[in-house]
Amino acid sequence: MTETETNAYDVVVLGAGPVGENVADRTRAAGLTTAVVESELVGGECSYWACMPSKALLRPVIARADARRVPGLRQSVQGPLDAAAVLAHRDYYTSDWKDDGQVGWLDSIGADLHRGHGRLTGPRTVTVTGPDGGERVLTARHAVAVCTGSRAALPGLPGLDAVKPWTSREATSSHTVPGRLIVIGGGVVATEMATVWQALGSQVTLLVRGKGLLPRMEPFAGELIAEALKEAGADVRTGTSVESVTRQNGTVVAVTGTGERIEADEILFATGRAPRTDDIGLESIGLDPGSWLPVDDSLRVSGHDWLYAVGDVNHRALLTHQGKYQARIAGAAIAARATGESLLAEPWGAHAATADHTAVPQVVFTDPEAAAVGLSLAEAEEAGHRVRAVDVGLSTVSGAGLYADGYQGRARMVVDVEDEILRGVTFVGPGVGELIHSATIAVAGQVPVSRLWHAVPSYPTISEVWLRLLEAYRDA
């Protein structure tokens, strides 16, 4: 029997995605010895099956759409996309699913990588089962950070496993373009992947159980994107449930709640996420396997002064950039506690992930793009704020007309009428993803409307929509 190896560290990080990498970066910068455990690829979901491959697939689609709206250029880009070149572009940005570069980065900061499946086996203790079946025990003097992320959640339809459905992983890594693709869902993954595969040559049928797309954004965002998908040739159906799915002789057959049969070559379920906590040993410390892990604003799990849950696993904001933000906060909090420094845990303090509650930005890279930060009008009202929504059509801005002929888009800011600050901002239109950081600064900084008047947008840019929004608020 092989003797189990034991290693002691200040910090042990479970998961080497962007979140785990950032926790390790901050704890190493503070001089704490750090181990990182990863069972798949260093770089995680974002690098290989989510953010990077999806945006690499979407960029040629959006660039062509923009070019078709520019006089003197549109005639040159009327043909189909070169699907093979687009997929190769995607492969480049995933490093062909090899993690050598990210492993090298971990080495450069002095973190130790342990490949294998890590499970908690008691307080401050992680047992790693390596690819060869050997075990090693890692103990943490100060903290264990669970950064294992989330996975696609599939519905409980009978026989679904036999159908071999796509999840976000297959949708972002496929090397072939299906002739027909059914997409189930109305959120970010569903709308982005419907945009990609329709543009690459699939006939996409998008089936949405709810009333519209992107239900967590302002309603007009989903409406404009649904219109664009239909114009691109996709079949978009809202209020449609799927009751059963089978695969017959290679063809997928989905039966809707009305009994209609829809056939396709592949079917993508983009129906939510589940935490990757089912097999990490939570039961050994009195927590429920497979559960989300609630945390305080320093990302520490309640009742466990050594355990942190960072990124998707805490269910606060399932976005890579927000998880990396949490990781910076958590790493700083771990270091402060380890060295006996005072914790700056008040809102917007160095050890409090306050933005998770009030200033989470997100961009949906469809055509048109949708970008939002903070609260929607409905969310702000539900939270008890006295607010007023101010809407402006982006076509009223000179920069939008210069960006694209027939530019269609909309902007909304949700203003707290008592404090005269912005509670939320939403943009929908071509190229608006690059506008959202200005809105994020305004919301996170709680910049008064009176001061925003002095933030002068450059002419002629789409950013001039800020002036139009402020004028509309003043004149209402």
HELIX and SHEET records of a PDB file:
HELIX    1   1 PRO A   18  ALA A   29  1                                  12    
HELIX    2   2 GLY A   44  TRP A   49  1                                   6    
HELIX    3   3 CYS A   51  ALA A   67  1                                  17    
HELIX    4   4 ARG A   74  VAL A   77  5                                   4    
HELIX    5   5 ALA A   83  TYR A   93  1                                  11    
HELIX    6   6 SER A   95  TRP A   97  5                                   3    
HELIX    7   7 ASP A  100  ILE A  109  1                                  10    
HELIX    8   8 LEU A  160  VAL A  163  1                                   4    
HELIX    9   9 SER A  168  SER A  173  1                                   6    
HELIX   10  10 VAL A  188  LEU A  200  1                                  13    
HELIX   11  11 PRO A  219  GLU A  231  1                                  13    
HELIX   12  12 LEU A  282  ILE A  285  5                                   4    
HELIX   13  13 GLY A  311  ASN A  314  5                                   4    
HELIX   14  14 THR A  320  THR A  339  1                                  20    
HELIX   15  15 ALA A  355  THR A  358  1                                   4    
HELIX   16  16 LEU A  377  GLU A  382  1                                   6    
HELIX   17  17 LEU A  394  THR A  396  5                                   3    
HELIX   18  18 SER A  398  TYR A  403  1                                   6    
HELIX   19  19 VAL A  432  LEU A  435  5                                   4    
HELIX   20  20 ILE A  436  ALA A  444  1                                   9    
HELIX   21  21 VAL A  449  LEU A  452  1                                   4    
HELIX   22  22 ILE A  462  GLU A  464  5                                   3    
HELIX   23  23 VAL A  465  ASP A  475  1                                  11    
SHEET    1   A 6 ASP A 112  ARG A 115  0                                        
SHEET    2   A 6 THR A  34  GLU A  38  1                                        
SHEET    3   A 6 GLU A   5  LEU A  14  1                                        
SHEET    4   A 6 GLU A 135  VAL A 146  1                                        
SHEET    5   A 6 THR A 125  THR A 129 -1                                        
SHEET    6   A 6 HIS A 117  GLY A 122 -1                                        
SHEET    1   B 5 ASP A 112  ARG A 115  0                                        
SHEET    2   B 5 THR A  34  GLU A  38  1                                        
SHEET    3   B 5 GLU A   5  LEU A  14  1                                        
SHEET    4   B 5 GLU A 135  VAL A 146  1                                        
SHEET    5   B 5 LEU A 307  ALA A 309  1                                        
SHEET    1   C 2 SER A 150  ALA A 152  0                                        
SHEET    2   C 2 ARG A 273  PRO A 275 -1                                        
SHEET    1   D 4 ASP A 235  ARG A 237  0                                        
SHEET    2   D 4 GLN A 203  LEU A 207  1                                        
SHEET    3   D 4 ARG A 180  ILE A 184  1                                        
SHEET    4   D 4 GLU A 266  PHE A 269  1                                        
SHEET    1   E 3 VAL A 242  GLN A 248  0                                        
SHEET    2   E 3 THR A 251  THR A 256 -1                                        
SHEET    3   E 3 ARG A 261  ALA A 264 -1                                        
SHEET    1   F 5 PRO A 361  VAL A 364  0                                        
SHEET    2   F 5 GLU A 369  GLY A 374 -1                                        
SHEET    3   F 5 ILE A 421  GLY A 429 -1                                        
SHEET    4   F 5 ARG A 410  ASP A 416 -1                                        
SHEET    5   F 5 VAL A 387  GLY A 393 -1                                        
END                                                                             
